[in-house]
């Protein structure tokens, strides 16, 4: 015995003891019912998620970086969230990064043994040259993956802030975390297959952390992605729609304002709402750390 049998994520789900003899209709109905428990489980750890967001915002607002560290499914979920930040929020690829056991090749093919190597987790962060200005989120459904433990332990040793994300309580990696998020999703319908409920919960939580952080960083106005990187036709059209919705101007007026700001959505919005010039708005947004509502408030006062 290696202790795995004690983990909630490894236990057999009594609702699916006859999974192999269920009809397709019964299988998907059971999966759907089990999936509905995930949001409830996440709700129970909202205080810890909030604490994590405050840490991430503090570090990123001062020029630090966020690293998601994981093996297998956990690493892939971290990567999925990280790669969506640049197109959604115009962040640099360096601001939010994923570090996977076995490297990027492990996205498509499992790298045997990588997750069991504690030193590899430490070395991969050393390669990233992390400092006390950064924050590391270690993701492991079991809460005991050596690769993740090694990464968190090293990050903590150099003064970086650390957060653990697991699906079991009293997880081994939690002791290396400033904030431990232990979301209990319980036994999977397919015993031990944590790509199901556990992974769904972790994706939801990472979505919360990155999105709420970016909102705090001023990359959202109202509920609009005002830092969208208009790098192609589709995104330029989206930029026009965002400006129209935020200012109630016509498509032609939005296009004109965007042309004056080289398709900087924030500048276009503030220009249209205040009648300031593009250069004046650029200075104002710099003063308010890129926050549109704060920039408008500065003008009105």
N, C-alpha and C positions, 0 to 999 in steps of 0.2 A: 504494500500500500504506500502511495506517495502523497496522500492527503487530498488528492483531487476529488475523491468520493465525498468529501465533506463540503465541497463548494456547491452552492445553490444552482449555479449554472451547469453543473455536471450531473445533477440528480435527474432521475427519470420522472417525467411528467405523468401523473396517474390518469390524466384525461386522454392520453394518447398511447396507452399500453397496447392497443390493438391497431396502431397506425397503419400497419401493412395490410390490414384487411378492410380498411375504410374505403368508401367510395370517394371519388374526386370531390363530389359535393360536400361530403362530410369533412374531408381534409381541409378544404379551403375555408369552410365555415369555422372549423376549430382554429385554424390559423388566424382568421380575422378576429375571433373572440379573444385569442391570446394577445394579438397585437393591440387590442383596445386597452389592455392593462399597462402598456408601456408608458403612455402619457401620464397615467396615474402615478406610476413609479417615479417618473421624472419630476412630477409636481412635488413630491416629498423631499427632493433635494434642491429645490429652488434657492434656499438660503445659501447653500454652498456654491451653487452656480453664480449667484450674485457676488459673493466674495471673490470668486475666480475672475469675474469680469472686471471688478475694481482693480485687481492686480494687473491684469493684461492691459487695461486702459492706461494705468499709471506708467507702465513700462513703455508701451508703444507711443504714448504722447511725448515721451522724453527721448525718442529716437531708438528705443530698444526693439528687439525682434521677438516674435513668437514662434516656438518650435513645437510641432506635434510629433511625438515619438511613439512608434508602435511596431508590432510584428503582425504579419498576416492581415486578416481583415481589419484589425485595429489600425494598422499602419495605412492601409488603403483608404479608410474613412478619413483619417487625418489628411491624407493627400488630397482627397476629394474636396475637403473644405478649403485647404490652402490654395489650390489652383484656381478656385472660384473668386478669390479676393481681388486679384488684379483686374479682371474684366468688370466685376461688379462695382468695385470701389476705387479703381485706379491706384491701387497700392503698388509699390514696387514688389517684384518677385521675392525680394529679400525680407520683406516685413513679416510675412507669414510663410513658414516653410514646414515641409514634412520630412521626417527622418525615418526611414524604414529599415528594419532588420534585413540585411541582404542587399540593400541599395534599391535603386529604381527598377532593376530587373525583377525584383520580388513582387512588383505590381502584377505581372502576368504569370510568373512561375514561382512557386514556393522555393525558397532557398533553405534547404535542409540544415537544421542545426543553428541557424543564425539567431533565432529567438532565444536559444538556451545559452548564449554567450554574453555574460555580463560585461566583460571587458570590451566587447564590440560596441555595446551601447555607449560606454564612456568614450571610446576612441572616435566614434562617429560624431559625437558632440565636440570633441577636441578639434576634429577636422573642420567643423563649422565655426571654430574660434569664438564660442559663446563666452559671454562675460556676465558680470553682475548686473548689467543693464538689461539683460534678456529674461524671458520667462519660458519655461519648458512645461508642456502638458504631456504626461505619460499616460498612454491609453492601453489598457489590458483588461479584457472581460474577466479573466480569472483573477486578476489583481496580483499575480505572482510571476509574470514573465521576466526572466533574468535580464534580458536585453533592456527592457524598460526600467527595471530596477537599477541597472548599472548607469543608465543615462540620467535618471533622476538623482541618484546618489552623487554622481559627479557634479551635476548642475548645482545641487545644494552645497557641495563642498567649496565651490568658488563664489558663492553668494548670489547666484541667480535664483529668482523666485520659481517655485515648483508647484505643480498641480497634478494630482492623480485622478484618473477617471476609470472606474472599475464597475463591475456588476455584482460584486460580492462584498459583504461587510467585513470589517477588520482585515482588509486586504494587506498583503505583505508590502506592496509598493506605497501604501498610504503613509508609512512611517518616514518616507523621503519627501513628503509633500507639505507645503505651507497650507494648502487647502486640499482636502480629500473629498472627492465626489464619488460616493458609493451608491449607485443606483441599482436597487434590487429588482431585477426583472424576472427572477425565478427560473425554474426549469424550462428548457426549450421543448417545443413539440417533438423535435428530433433531438434526442438526448445528446447534449454537449455541443450542438451546432450553434455556437454563439454568433454566427453571421445573421441570425434571425432577430429575436427580441433584444438581445444585448446590443447588437450592432445598431439596430434601429434607435434605441435609447441614446447611444453614444453619438450618432449622427445628429439627433435632435439637440443634444446638449452642445455639441460643437457649433451647430448653426446658431444657437443662442449666444454663445460666447463671442464668435466672430461678428455676428450682426449687431449685437448690442454695443460691442466695442467700437465698431465703425460708426455707429450712430453717435456715440459719445465723442468721437474724433471729428464730427462735423461733416461726415460724408453722406448725410441724409438731410433733406429739408421736407417738412411735412412727412409724407411716407414715400418720397420719391428719391431715386438713385441719382442725386445731382452730381456725383463724382464719376459718372459713367464715362468710360474712355471711348469716345466716338471715333473708332479706328476704321470702320467700314460703313457701307451704305446703310445696312440694317441699324447699326448703332447710331448713325447720324439721324436717321428717321426717329429713333427712340428719343434721342436728345431733343428733337423738335417737339415731340409729344409731351415730354417732361416740362419743357419751358412753357408750352401752351397751358398745361394743366396748372402749373404753379402761378401763372400770371394772368390767365384768361385773355391772352392776346391771340391774334390769328396766326395761322401757320406761316404766312408770309412775314409777319412781324418777328416771329420767333426765329425764322431762318436768317433775317437781316441781323438781329442781335447776335446770333451765334457766329455769323460771318465776321462780325466786328471783334469777337473774342476768340477767334480761332477754335470755335466749338467748345469753349469752356462754359459748361452749363451753368455753374454757379454764378459766374460773372454776368452771363446773359440775363439770368433771373433778377439779380440785384439791380442791374441797369434798368430793366423794364419796370421794376417796382419803385425805383427811386429817381430815375432820369439822370443819374450820374453817368459820367463817361466810363469807358472801359478801363482806362488807366486809373481813374479815381476809385473804381470798384476793386481793382486788383490790389491797391494799397489797403483799402478797407478790409478786404477779406484776409489779407496777410496779418493785419492787426488783430482780427478776431479768430485767428487760427483756422480760417476756412469755413467758419460756421455762418451759414446764410442768415439765419434768424437773428443772430447776434449782430451781424453787419447791418441789417435793416434797422434794428433797434438803435444802433449807434447814430444812424442818420436821423431818426425820428427824435432823438434826444439832443 
